[in-house]
Amino acid sequence: MTIQVAKLSDPAVRAFVTAVNTHDRAAFEAVLAPGATMSDDGADRDLADWTDREIFSSRGHMEVDNESNGGRALIARYSNDTWGEMKTRWSFTVDGGRITRFETGQA
């Protein structure tokens, strides 16, 4: 069962998912803290390059199936025009209402 984005527990994670799903790059960048980092399948990636390729230029979309850790860990069906749909895990580190790091990969 999908969790509606508006019902996600953590406000920063909610803003992140909303920005991904609406393809709003400015809102996405606003929820990230300066110097934010990320990893994909355990490997650190260049945040700007990865998000452009995997989210914005390929129309990324998240359907959240489960949340834990106060809303800072998600299981989601992630889809984009490059890879199609896959079951993914996401974990977020939030400080001062902004995301300082996120980690994603196949679940």
C-alpha positions in Angstrom: 0.0 0.0 0.0 1.4 3.4 -1.0 1.8 6.1 1.6 0.6 9.5 0.3 3.5 11.9 0.2 1.6 14.5 2.3 1.5 11.9 5.1 5.2 11.2 5.3 6.4 11.8 8.8 9.6 13.8 8.4 9.0 17.3 6.8 12.4 17.4 5.0 11.9 13.9 3.5 8.4 14.9 2.5 9.8 18.0 0.7 12.4 15.8 -1.0 9.9 13.3 -2.3 7.5 16.1 -3.4 10.3 17.8 -5.3 11.3 14.6 -7.0 7.8 13.8 -8.0 7.0 17.3 -9.3 10.4 17.6 -11.0 11.0 20.8 -9.1 14.8 21.3 -9.1 14.7 24.5 -7.1 12.6 22.9 -4.3 14.9 19.9 -4.3 18.0 22.0 -3.9 16.3 24.0 -1.2 15.7 20.9 1.0 19.4 19.9 0.7 21.9 21.4 3.2 25.0 23.1 1.7 27.6 20.4 1.0 25.0 17.6 1.1 26.2 14.2 0.0 24.7 11.0 -1.3 25.4 7.4 -2.2 23.8 4.9 -4.6 24.2 1.2 -3.9 26.9 1.9 -1.4 29.1 4.1 -3.6 29.4 7.8 -3.0 28.3 9.8 -6.1 28.5 13.4 -7.3 25.2 14.7 -6.0 24.6 17.2 -8.8 25.5 14.8 -11.6 23.5 11.9 -10.1 20.3 13.9 -9.4 20.4 15.4 -12.9 20.8 12.0 -14.6 18.7 9.8 -12.3 15.9 12.3 -11.3 15.5 15.4 -13.4 16.5 14.5 -17.0 14.9 11.1 -16.7 11.6 12.1 -15.0 12.2 10.2 -11.7 9.2 9.4 -9.5 8.9 7.8 -6.0 5.9 5.7 -4.7 6.6 5.2 -1.0 5.5 1.8 0.3 6.9 2.0 3.8 8.7 4.4 6.2 10.6 3.8 9.4 13.1 5.6 11.6 10.8 8.5 12.2 10.2 8.9 8.4 13.9 9.0 7.6 14.1 5.6 6.0 11.8 4.7 3.1 11.1 1.7 0.9 9.8 3.0 -2.4 9.1 2.0 -6.0 11.3 4.3 -7.9 10.9 4.8 -11.6 12.6 6.9 -14.3 12.7 6.9 -18.1 16.2 5.2 -18.1 15.7 2.2 -15.8 12.0 1.7 -15.5 10.6 0.8 -12.0 12.6 -0.8 -9.2 12.1 -1.4 -5.5 14.5 0.9 -3.7 15.6 1.9 -0.2 16.3 5.4 0.9 17.8 6.7 4.1 18.2 10.3 5.1 20.3 12.3 7.5 18.5 15.5 8.5 20.0 18.4 10.4 18.2 21.7 11.0 15.3 20.7 8.7 17.5 20.1 5.7 18.9 16.9 4.3 22.7 16.6 4.8 23.0 13.1 3.2 20.8 10.5 1.5 21.6 7.0 0.6 19.7 4.9 -1.9 19.9 1.6 -3.7 18.0 -1.4 -4.7 16.0 -3.0 -1.9 
